[in-house]
Amino acid sequence: MIASGPAAKRPPHMLLAASLVWGRSVIDTSFGGNMLRSVLLYTALVFGANAAFAQEVDWKAAQEAGLEKLVPSADARPLPDIEFTDPEGNAHTLADYKGQVVLLNFWATWCAPCREEMPSLDRLQTELGGDDFQVVPVATGRNPPEKIDRFFQENGIENLPVLLDPRQQLAREMAVIGLPVTVLINREGQEVARLLGDADWASEPAKEVIRQLMAD
């Protein structure tokens, strides 16, 4: 069931567990105990109000301007070296983007809020994408490329790549337990902030955060 209310205040569409079956997430019985404690520990370590290593970004101003769910990271946690692919089977890692500011977005074709925010990600890439910044959308779980292509065509998505995490390996390693999730990454390849749920990434507050990261 999709939560009601303004898009910017919706919670993540649904919990992710160990697998996606026929386009729907299912709660894996193994998602509990040690695994759940690990996720909670990761969240406690990574997310905090004191982003000492990213002081150039005015996170408070961004939150007050409409990105209230954007949470800066507490430390410069390194990113996992987990491969994801494109439809041709080519392997990619987040290290490929080192030296650029990255907006990493975990999404799925069956996730309504993900689909709702995707056009704003495309507009953001159109306006600011280039040598200094990239939007990197990763479809996690079971997302047939033909469905992604159809969705992109129907919604005029022209400037975003199709990237796949079919076994949720990258999503798991980054403690993604709901969709959509957006992770902001600095030039050094470090996570600096995260937002759970959908947002208007083409809004001026969002673009200002990206500009500040690019200028850092």
Backbone torsions as a table, in degrees:
resi	resn	phi	psi	omega
1	MET	NA	133.6	-177.5
2	ILE	-86.7	131.9	-179.8
3	ALA	-67.3	144.9	177.7
4	SER	-89.1	172.5	178.2
5	GLY	108.9	173.9	-179.8
6	PRO	-57.4	144.9	-175.9
7	ALA	-56.9	-40.4	-175.1
8	ALA	-67.5	-15.2	-176.6
9	LYS	-111.1	6.0	179.2
10	ARG	-74.6	145.2	173.6
11	PRO	-75.8	170.7	174.8
12	PRO	-53.0	147.1	-172.0
13	HIS	-55.9	-47.1	-178.9
14	MET	-166.9	160.2	179.7
15	LEU	-73.4	142.4	172.3
16	LEU	-96.9	146.5	174.0
17	ALA	-129.6	-144.7	-170.7
18	ALA	-75.0	-21.8	-176.3
19	SER	-153.9	161.9	173.5
20	LEU	-117.2	130.2	-177.1
21	VAL	-119.9	119.5	178.2
22	TRP	50.7	47.1	172.6
23	GLY	79.5	5.8	178.5
24	ARG	-124.0	146.7	176.6
25	SER	-83.6	146.9	176.0
26	VAL	-127.8	144.7	179.4
27	ILE	-80.5	118.4	179.4
28	ASP	-80.6	135.4	-178.4
29	THR	-63.9	-19.1	178.4
30	SER	-77.9	-10.1	-179.5
31	PHE	-81.3	84.8	-177.3
32	GLY	178.4	-178.4	176.3
33	GLY	56.2	-126.6	-174.8
34	ASN	-63.2	-38.8	-177.4
35	MET	-64.6	-45.7	179.6
36	LEU	-64.5	-41.1	178.8
37	ARG	-63.1	-35.9	178.4
38	SER	-64.9	-41.7	178.7
39	VAL	-63.3	-44.4	-179.7
40	LEU	-64.7	-37.9	177.6
41	LEU	-65.2	-43.2	177.7
42	TYR	-58.4	-45.9	-179.2
43	THR	-61.7	-42.0	-179.4
44	ALA	-64.7	-36.6	-178.3
45	LEU	-75.6	-39.8	-172.0
46	VAL	-84.1	-38.6	-171.6
47	PHE	-105.3	126.3	177.4
48	GLY	-160.1	168.2	-177.0
49	ALA	-78.5	-19.4	-175.5
50	ASN	-97.9	97.3	179.8
51	ALA	-99.0	75.0	-171.7
52	ALA	-64.2	-30.8	-176.0
53	PHE	-87.4	0.6	-179.2
54	ALA	-132.0	46.2	-173.7
55	GLN	-70.9	-16.6	-178.1
56	GLU	-72.5	-20.5	179.7
57	VAL	-91.2	129.5	179.1
58	ASP	-87.0	81.9	-176.9
59	TRP	-63.5	-39.7	-178.5
60	LYS	-61.9	-42.4	179.2
61	ALA	-62.7	-40.5	179.0
62	ALA	-63.4	-42.2	179.5
63	GLN	-64.8	-42.6	-179.0
64	GLU	-69.8	-22.9	-178.7
65	ALA	-88.0	0.3	176.5
66	GLY	132.9	-12.4	178.6
67	LEU	-100.1	54.8	-173.4
68	GLU	-65.4	-21.1	179.9
69	LYS	-89.9	2.6	178.6
70	LEU	-80.6	116.3	-174.4
71	VAL	-114.5	118.3	177.9
72	PRO	-69.2	151.6	-179.6
73	SER	-80.6	152.5	-177.7
74	ALA	-84.2	-23.6	179.9
75	ASP	-151.4	172.3	-175.7
76	ALA	-88.8	69.9	-178.8
77	ARG	-69.5	130.7	179.5
78	PRO	-68.3	152.1	179.6
79	LEU	-84.1	151.5	179.7
80	PRO	-72.1	149.8	178.9
81	ASP	-96.6	59.9	-177.2
82	ILE	-104.2	133.6	-178.7
83	GLU	-79.8	143.2	165.4
84	PHE	-128.8	170.7	-169.4
85	THR	-129.8	169.8	168.6
86	ASP	-107.8	174.4	-177.0
87	PRO	-60.7	-21.5	178.5
88	GLU	-84.3	-2.8	178.5
89	GLY	90.2	4.1	177.8
90	ASN	-70.7	140.1	-177.7
91	ALA	-90.1	141.4	177.3
92	HIS	-134.9	155.4	170.9
93	THR	-135.6	165.7	178.7
94	LEU	-66.0	-22.4	177.3
95	ALA	-63.7	-21.1	178.3
96	ASP	-61.3	-22.9	-174.3
97	TYR	-102.5	7.2	-178.7
98	LYS	-59.7	136.6	-174.9
99	GLY	100.2	-12.4	176.5
100	GLN	-115.6	152.6	166.9
101	VAL	-78.8	136.4	-174.7
102	VAL	-128.2	135.8	166.8
103	LEU	-106.2	104.1	-179.0
104	LEU	-94.1	120.3	-176.2
105	ASN	-118.7	120.9	174.5
106	PHE	-92.8	127.6	-175.4
107	TRP	-149.9	177.3	176.2
108	ALA	-153.5	152.2	-177.6
109	THR	-65.8	-27.6	-177.6
110	TRP	-86.3	-4.1	-175.8
111	CYS	-93.4	109.6	-174.9
112	ALA	-60.2	-47.1	177.6
113	PRO	-62.6	-32.4	176.7
114	CYS	-61.6	-47.0	-179.1
115	ARG	-64.8	-34.4	-178.6
116	GLU	-67.4	-38.2	-176.1
117	GLU	-86.5	-13.9	-175.0
118	MET	-58.3	-41.5	177.6
119	PRO	-58.8	-33.7	178.6
120	SER	-70.2	-32.8	175.3
121	LEU	-66.3	-38.8	177.9
122	ASP	-64.8	-41.1	178.2
123	ARG	-65.6	-38.3	177.5
124	LEU	-62.7	-44.2	178.1
125	GLN	-63.5	-40.6	179.8
126	THR	-60.3	-41.8	-175.0
127	GLU	-81.6	-42.1	-171.9
128	LEU	-115.1	-10.7	-176.8
129	GLY	-65.1	145.6	-179.9
130	GLY	164.8	-150.6	-176.9
131	ASP	-66.0	-26.0	-175.6
132	ASP	-97.1	-17.7	-172.7
133	PHE	-150.7	140.8	176.3
134	GLN	-141.2	138.5	166.1
135	VAL	-88.2	126.4	-177.4
136	VAL	-121.7	92.5	178.4
137	PRO	-85.5	128.1	-180.0
138	VAL	-119.1	114.7	177.5
139	ALA	-78.8	113.7	-174.7
140	THR	-104.5	140.0	-176.5
141	GLY	90.9	-157.4	-175.4
142	ARG	-83.2	101.3	-179.8
143	ASN	-135.8	89.0	-179.6
144	PRO	-55.7	132.5	-179.0
145	PRO	-54.3	-34.0	-179.9
146	GLU	-65.7	-31.9	176.4
147	LYS	-70.7	-38.6	177.2
148	ILE	-64.0	-45.1	179.5
149	ASP	-59.3	-44.0	-179.5
150	ARG	-64.0	-42.8	178.2
151	PHE	-63.4	-43.4	178.5
152	PHE	-60.3	-42.8	-179.9
153	GLN	-65.5	-43.2	-177.7
154	GLU	-66.7	-27.2	-175.2
155	ASN	-111.3	10.5	175.4
156	GLY	66.9	30.1	177.7
157	ILE	-80.7	112.1	-171.9
158	GLU	-118.0	-17.1	-169.8
159	ASN	-121.9	14.6	179.3
160	LEU	-112.0	141.5	177.9
161	PRO	-78.8	159.7	172.3
162	VAL	-96.9	113.6	-178.7
163	LEU	-128.7	142.3	-167.3
164	LEU	-127.7	139.7	174.7
165	ASP	-130.7	66.2	-167.4
166	PRO	-63.0	-30.0	-179.8
167	ARG	-98.3	8.8	177.8
168	GLN	60.8	24.8	-176.7
169	GLN	-67.0	-45.5	178.4
170	LEU	-67.0	-43.2	-179.9
171	ALA	-60.6	-43.5	179.5
172	ARG	-63.5	-45.6	-176.4
173	GLU	-63.1	-28.2	179.9
174	MET	-98.8	17.1	174.9
175	ALA	56.5	41.4	175.8
176	VAL	-86.2	112.4	-178.5
177	ILE	-118.4	10.1	175.9
178	GLY	-156.0	162.8	179.2
179	LEU	-131.5	145.8	-4.8
180	PRO	-79.9	158.4	172.5
181	VAL	-133.1	133.3	178.8
182	THR	-120.7	130.9	-178.5
183	VAL	-118.3	127.4	175.4
184	LEU	-95.1	132.1	-174.1
185	ILE	-125.2	133.3	-179.2
186	ASN	-85.0	-178.8	-175.9
187	ARG	-64.6	-25.9	-179.6
188	GLU	-82.0	2.0	-179.5
189	GLY	77.3	35.7	-179.7
190	GLN	-119.0	140.0	175.6
191	GLU	-70.5	127.1	-179.2
192	VAL	-113.0	-19.6	179.0
193	ALA	-165.1	162.5	-179.6
194	ARG	-146.8	146.1	176.9
195	LEU	-131.5	123.0	176.3
196	LEU	-94.6	126.7	-177.1
197	GLY	104.5	178.2	-177.3
198	ASP	-89.6	160.1	179.7
199	ALA	-153.8	164.2	174.4
200	ASP	-90.4	95.2	-175.6
201	TRP	-79.2	-4.5	174.3
202	ALA	-97.1	3.6	179.7
203	SER	-72.3	159.1	-179.3
204	GLU	-63.0	-40.8	176.5
205	PRO	-59.4	-40.6	178.9
206	ALA	-66.2	-43.8	179.5
207	LYS	-64.8	-33.7	179.3
208	GLU	-67.3	-38.1	175.3
209	VAL	-60.1	-44.7	179.0
210	ILE	-62.9	-43.8	179.2
211	ARG	-61.2	-41.2	179.2
212	GLN	-64.7	-40.3	176.8
213	LEU	-65.0	-39.0	179.2
214	MET	-66.5	-31.5	-178.1
215	ALA	-83.4	-14.5	-176.0
216	ASP	-68.0	NA	NA
